[in-house]
Amino acid sequence: QVQLVESGGGLVQPGGSLRLSCVASVRTFTTMGWFRQAPGKEREFVAAITWSGAGTAYADSVKGRFTISRDNAKNTVDLQMNSMIFEDTAVYYCAANRNPSATSLLDKDYEYWGQGTQVTVSS
């Protein structure tokens, strides 16, 4: 069974940057995604990247600011977050899709999930 562990969360000022990392216990050979959930809010899609890394998808709210990447040799998926705003505050989750190429925005299509890491944007 795939285990995912996120790291890199913390406190950052508006306009600042933060880089999240996710390491998988085994090679997933599937699309990987990042989701986030703020208190009292529904979990929302943030970004996804296909197995090959050739395909990516981003939520409109983070386009141009966040970049997802992966290193299959290290079984890692990263999320570089730049120009951060208050609305980025949430628990961020790494997830493994069931499909190797689809960049799904639906959490039901992701089979394995990490424990989450807190990201707080505050001045």
Secondary structure, DSSP 8 states (H G I E B T S, - for coil): ---EEEE--EEE-TT--EEEEEEESS---S-EEEEEE-TTS--EEEEEE-TTS--EEE-TTTTTTEEEEEETTTTEEEEEE-S--GGG-EEEEEEEESSSS-----GGGEEEE---EEEEE--
